[in-house]
Amino acid sequence: MLRRAAILKQLDAGQSAVRVAGNVGVAAKTVRAIARRYEEEGLESALHEKPRPGKQPALDTSQSQRIIAMVCGPAPQGMARWSVRLIAEEAVKRKLAPHVGRETIRVLLQRHELKPWREKKLVRGRTG
């Protein structure tokens, strides 16, 4: 926002787009786009970026939390441990999410640094 304000201020002082671009450290095309947006839509639009379109997340926060809670528990009966495929199947079976793919589960586990397919062998010393 500060960079955009500096661009507008320098343009108002009469400097060229190429010179402003060199002073601020952006491309001349960017300076022209900000100036055009200021002229067409006003100051607020020139200072702030518009929200960018993008794909909505496959899982919302509550669905993610419920899946993580499920993974932190024991694996289903007959299974030694959780796998990414098993987590995806169980999440749909338990109606935690209407549809969830393996890649979505993999990213979710990676983001929370969970590796339920590994056996954890922790040795804790006695305190006191």
C-alpha positions as CSV (number, residue, x, y, z in Angstrom):
1,M,0.0,0.0,0.0
2,L,2.9,2.4,0.8
3,R,4.5,1.6,-2.5
4,R,1.3,2.4,-4.4
5,A,0.9,5.7,-2.4
6,A,4.5,6.6,-3.4
7,I,3.7,5.9,-7.0
8,L,0.6,8.1,-7.0
9,K,2.4,10.9,-5.2
10,Q,5.3,10.9,-7.7
11,L,2.9,10.8,-10.6
12,D,1.0,13.7,-9.1
13,A,4.3,15.6,-8.9
14,G,4.6,15.3,-12.7
15,Q,7.2,12.5,-13.1
16,S,6.9,10.1,-16.0
17,A,5.8,6.5,-15.4
18,V,9.3,5.2,-16.4
19,R,11.0,7.4,-13.9
20,V,8.5,6.6,-11.1
21,A,9.1,2.9,-11.8
22,G,12.8,3.3,-11.4
23,N,12.4,5.3,-8.2
24,V,10.0,2.8,-6.6
25,G,11.4,-0.4,-8.0
26,V,8.5,-1.7,-10.0
27,A,7.8,-2.1,-13.7
28,A,6.5,0.9,-15.7
29,K,3.5,-1.3,-16.6
30,T,2.7,-1.5,-12.9
31,V,2.9,2.3,-12.5
32,R,0.6,2.8,-15.5
33,A,-1.9,0.2,-14.2
34,I,-2.1,1.9,-10.8
35,A,-2.5,5.3,-12.4
36,R,-5.3,3.9,-14.7
37,R,-7.0,2.3,-11.7
38,Y,-6.8,5.6,-9.8
39,E,-8.4,7.5,-12.7
40,E,-11.2,5.0,-13.3
41,E,-12.0,3.7,-9.8
42,G,-10.6,6.2,-7.3
43,L,-8.0,6.2,-4.6
44,E,-9.2,3.2,-2.5
45,S,-9.1,0.9,-5.6
46,A,-5.6,2.2,-6.5
47,L,-4.2,1.7,-3.1
48,H,-5.6,-1.7,-2.3
49,E,-5.4,-4.9,-4.3
50,K,-8.6,-6.5,-5.4
51,P,-9.3,-10.0,-4.1
52,R,-7.8,-12.6,-6.4
53,P,-9.9,-15.4,-7.8
54,G,-8.9,-18.9,-6.8
55,K,-10.1,-22.3,-6.0
56,Q,-11.9,-22.6,-2.7
57,P,-10.2,-24.9,-0.2
58,A,-11.5,-28.5,-0.3
59,L,-11.9,-28.6,3.5
60,D,-13.1,-25.9,5.8
61,T,-11.6,-25.4,9.2
62,S,-14.0,-27.6,11.1
63,Q,-13.7,-30.4,8.6
64,S,-9.9,-30.2,8.9
65,Q,-10.0,-30.3,12.7
66,R,-12.3,-33.3,12.7
67,I,-10.1,-35.2,10.3
68,I,-7.0,-34.4,12.4
69,A,-8.8,-35.6,15.5
70,M,-9.8,-38.8,13.8
71,V,-6.1,-39.4,12.7
72,C,-4.8,-38.7,16.2
73,G,-7.0,-41.6,17.5
74,P,-6.5,-45.3,16.9
75,A,-6.6,-46.7,13.4
76,P,-9.8,-48.6,12.4
77,Q,-10.2,-52.2,13.6
78,G,-8.1,-54.5,11.5
79,M,-5.6,-51.8,10.5
80,A,-2.2,-51.4,12.0
81,R,-1.9,-47.7,11.3
82,W,-3.4,-44.9,9.3
83,S,-2.5,-44.4,5.6
84,V,-3.3,-41.4,3.5
85,R,-5.7,-43.5,1.4
86,L,-7.4,-44.9,4.6
87,I,-7.8,-41.4,6.1
88,A,-9.5,-40.2,2.9
89,E,-11.9,-43.2,2.8
90,E,-12.7,-43.0,6.5
91,A,-13.3,-39.2,6.3
92,V,-16.0,-39.8,3.7
93,K,-17.4,-42.9,5.4
94,R,-17.7,-41.0,8.8
95,K,-19.3,-38.1,6.9
96,L,-16.5,-35.6,8.0
97,A,-16.4,-34.4,4.4
98,P,-18.6,-35.1,1.4
99,H,-15.6,-35.9,-0.8
100,V,-11.9,-35.7,-0.1
101,G,-9.0,-36.8,-2.1
102,R,-5.7,-38.3,-1.1
103,E,-3.7,-35.2,-2.1
104,T,-5.9,-33.0,0.1
105,I,-5.3,-35.3,3.1
106,R,-1.5,-35.4,2.3
107,V,-1.4,-31.6,2.3
108,L,-3.4,-31.3,5.5
109,L,-1.2,-33.8,7.3
110,Q,2.0,-32.0,6.1
111,R,0.7,-28.6,7.2
112,H,0.1,-30.0,10.7
113,E,3.4,-32.1,10.7
114,L,1.5,-35.3,11.3
115,K,2.8,-38.7,10.1
116,P,0.3,-41.3,11.4
117,W,1.8,-44.1,9.3
118,R,5.0,-44.0,11.2
119,E,5.4,-45.8,14.5
120,K,6.6,-43.4,17.2
121,K,9.1,-44.8,19.6
122,L,9.7,-42.2,22.2
123,V,11.9,-42.8,25.2
124,R,11.2,-40.4,28.0
125,G,13.5,-40.1,31.0
126,R,12.1,-39.8,34.4
127,T,12.0,-36.4,35.9
128,G,12.8,-35.6,39.5
